[in-house]
Amino acid sequence: MNYELVRKELSELLEGDATTSVSDLASHATDWSLFAIRPDLVVYPKDADDLQKLVTYVNDVNTRGGDKLTLTARAAGSGMSGGSLNHSIIVDVTKYMNEFKGIEVGDFGTQTHRSGFAYPIAGTATAQPGMGYTPFEERTLNKGFIMPVFPASRKLCALGGMVANNGAGEKSLKYGQNKDFVQSLRVILADGNEYEIKPLTYDELRRLTSKKTFLADVAQNTYRLVKDNWKTIQSARPNTSKNASGYLLWDLVSAPSIKAFESGTGYFDMTKLFVGAQGTTGIISEITYKLVPHENKEEMIVMFARDLADLPKIVEVLSRHDLDTIELYDDHTFKIGIKFFRDFVKDKGFFEAITYAARFLPEFWMAMTGGVPKFVILAESADANAATVHQEVLAELADLKTSMPHLKSFIARGRSAEKYWDFRHDSFKLLTEHSKASRAAGSGTRTAPFIDDIAVNPEHLPEYLPELADILDEYQDEFVYTIAGHLGNGNFHIIPLVDMNKPENKARIVEISDRVYELVLRYGGSISAEHNDGIVRTPYLVDMFGAEVVSLFKKVKDILDPKNIFNPGKKIGMTKDDITKYLA
């Protein structure tokens, strides 16, 4: 394929940019994963019209014979699975398609993620997929609302990636994942047209399928697939409160049965064909998110656990309360924060930096004297009323003191809480940036996210965690692990530091993945709670779901993308050989 000719034709066709420059290809060859794939060309679309022209152009070129063109959408490139890397035209939406469209305030009912803890939906906000989460949040907070299922990479990521990965984060214990907060989407499908995608009643679905459009065919064929395979699909639902692996077929119909749906209960929600699909089913051009009132009065309990065995009991005790968050990070993460402390203060003024550093004196002392706890656990509650949240936290602390008197636990609020969140939010970013600098200087040591997003139902933690620790300990001479994550969901981010210049360590990536995922699946867990499949986990979907369900995933892909032009290989078709092939 003559990509310089393709670039020239696209430059004439599109309002946005098309480039084959060395710098653009290099910057889009990597993300925050282990992998590197040099793309064929990079396009920066100006708007949805450009996206439609781009899909139409690719379809036209591919009818001529010869090499095929494909399209891989990309937002901020902060993904950890290699989901936006491909030998493809990379469609980067962050340069131009980053506008905030507006907010609608109203009573949109209530939702429940954890049984017994409901919350109101008080508005919606619409934006383009290239908008960063942080500026989006600033706009919603100005109106008193928030989209609460943001990831830990909230300062780095963009909305399109959050939706494409079914992202989640610290508040997912209470609120769920992106799939729970996408109200509607606008998507360019494989025919090159833009469609609005939203939940439909059975009557609305029947009206849609009577039309002669590509979307009507998609709706009809997908609904038939779900209806014909209802029991198989529902039994494939992971037994975890979070999951980002596979296609979310079990969430397409929000009713207890097909009969109930066809009698008027629930919705057929085709947004679930795009949330978590990593751009394999179409290209998102606009996102409308649900919003909740911002509960800005926050307090948290900080716990210092000395033993792995404390973690299951902490979850058991705290799950009795209406918490937003139960997070943790380990002693390695803690020490990294101390080691790279200057990075936390580099953007602060002199006096602010001095004040900030003073708040960390107890942590500096712990690090120097060897008193660092094995795990730091953060349990945060929030409410619009300060007195209410304080009473909630007092009750939580009293419960902990009664149930676990040996556990060091205390209340933190305001700036005293901020420092613990800084360690949790920024430690991986700091470690990755410093490992990149080390590699540039010739070192092979780097962060290696490959078992970075495993989850099991918290009820299995007492048996599961010791077995996981035994596996990791076997490799500790070469793989130095940091552990952080969402304890309340049983979701752990295990990210080792490893010398990737050693061929034997590259070979161990698949070996360790095999063993850890076998353990996770034995306890009915998910190989990815929020980071999705990409290069690193697509080969394991058959282990997680079985051949029959993966064949249904393939049928869904064929319905939506019959010519396989959208991010080929992800979700369907990659092997374990691809994991080692594309290691950077």
Secondary structure, DSSP 8 states (H G I E B T S, - for coil): --HHHHHHHHHHH-SSEEE--HHHHHHTSB-SSSBB---SEEEE--SHHHHHHHHHHHHHHHTT-SS---EEEESSS--SS-TT--SSEEEE-TTT---EEEEEES---EEESSTT-EEE--EEEEE-TTSBHHHHHHHHHTTTEE-----TTTTT-BHHHHHHTT---TTHHHH--GGGTEEEEEEE-TTS-EEEE-EE-HHHHHHHHTS-SHHHHHHHHHHHHHHHTHHHHHHTS-SSS---SS--GGGSB-SSSHHHHHTT-S-EEGGGGTTTSTTSS-EEEEEEEEEEE---EEEEEEEEESSTTHHHHHHHHHTTS--SEEEEEEHHHHHHHHHTHHHHHTTS-HHHHHHHHHTTHHHHHHHHHT---SEEEEEEEEESSHHHHHHHHHHHHHHHHHH-TTSEEEEEETHHHHHHHHHHHHHHHHHHHHHHHHHHTT--EEE--SEEEEE--GGGHHHHHHHHHHHHHTTTTT-EEEEEEEGGGTEEEEEEEEETTSHHHHHHHHHHHHHHHHHHHHTT-BS-SSS--HHHHGGGHHHHH-HHHHHHHHHHHHHH-TT--BSTTTTTT--HHHHHHTB-
